Amino acid sequence: MISIRHYSALVFAVASSACASVPRGGASAVCVKDKAAFLSLDYEAFDQDVTPGGWRRVAKSERCAAAAAELIADWREMHAKTLSADQMQTLWWHEGQVLASAGNYEAAIPRFETSRTLHNDRPPPPDAPADAVEMWRANITVRKAWEDATLAFLRRDRTGLDAARARMLAVPEPAGYSRLQDVIEEKAGTRIAWPLNIENVELMLACFDYRYGVDCRDQKAR
C-alpha cells in the first residue's frame, strides 16, 4: 500500500525489544545454504522479489518458516542504517507473516504491532490534486482495517475480524486506483481488487478455524 512512514530511533528501539523472541539457528543451517549470499542482497532483491527470490525462496518450504523469519531479522539488522522507515515497516510485517504462517502467533503478533508503529502518514502537499488526497485517505483507512483484521485473526477475535472487513468494504474505490492497479500488475503480475487485501481478509474469515495463511476453501468444497 502506498504511504510514507517515519519512525523515531528511540521509540523503535523500545518497540523492538518488546517482541517475543524466536530461537535462532535451529533450522537455518538446513534451509539457508548460503546465508552470506542472502545477506548481501539489496532490498529489492531480498524483499520485493516474488518470483520467489530473497527470503521468499526460503519461506516457500513450510518447514523453513522459522529460518525465513530469522533471515529477515538478520538482514534487517545488518542493513538497518541504510533502510527507509517504509522499508523497515515492510520487513517487520513480512517477518510477522512468516511466523504466523508457521503457527507461531505469539511471536508474530508483536512483530505486526511493531510494524504498525512505523507508519507516519504525512499528508500530501497543499497543492496536491484532489484524487491524490482521496487516494491517501482511502489507503490509510483500508490499511488500518487490514492490519486490525490480521491481528484479530491471530487473537481469535471473530467479531473484530468481521468489523475490520466491514470498515474496508465501506471505503469507496478512489479515483486513480486503476493506475495503481497497473503498477501492481507490472510488479506482481496480477491485478489487485479494491479494497487492497480484501481477498486475504475473506480468506481469513472463510478459514477462521484453520492456521493463518491456509486456504481451506477447496477442502470445504469436497
Secondary structure as GFF3:
##gff-version 3
##sequence-region A 1 222
A	DSSP	alpha_helix	9	17	.	.	.	ID=ss1
A	DSSP	alpha_helix	28	31	.	.	.	ID=ss2
A	DSSP	alpha_helix	35	39	.	.	.	ID=ss3
A	DSSP	alpha_helix	43	43	.	.	.	ID=ss4
A	DSSP	pi_helix	44	48	.	.	.	ID=ss5
A	DSSP	alpha_helix	55	59	.	.	.	ID=ss6
A	DSSP	three_ten_helix	62	64	.	.	.	ID=ss7
A	DSSP	alpha_helix	65	78	.	.	.	ID=ss8
A	DSSP	three_ten_helix	80	82	.	.	.	ID=ss9
A	DSSP	alpha_helix	85	101	.	.	.	ID=ss10
A	DSSP	alpha_helix	105	116	.	.	.	ID=ss11
A	DSSP	alpha_helix	130	154	.	.	.	ID=ss12
A	DSSP	alpha_helix	158	169	.	.	.	ID=ss13
A	DSSP	alpha_helix	177	188	.	.	.	ID=ss14
A	DSSP	alpha_helix	198	206	.	.	.	ID=ss15
A	DSSP	alpha_helix	217	221	.	.	.	ID=ss16
###
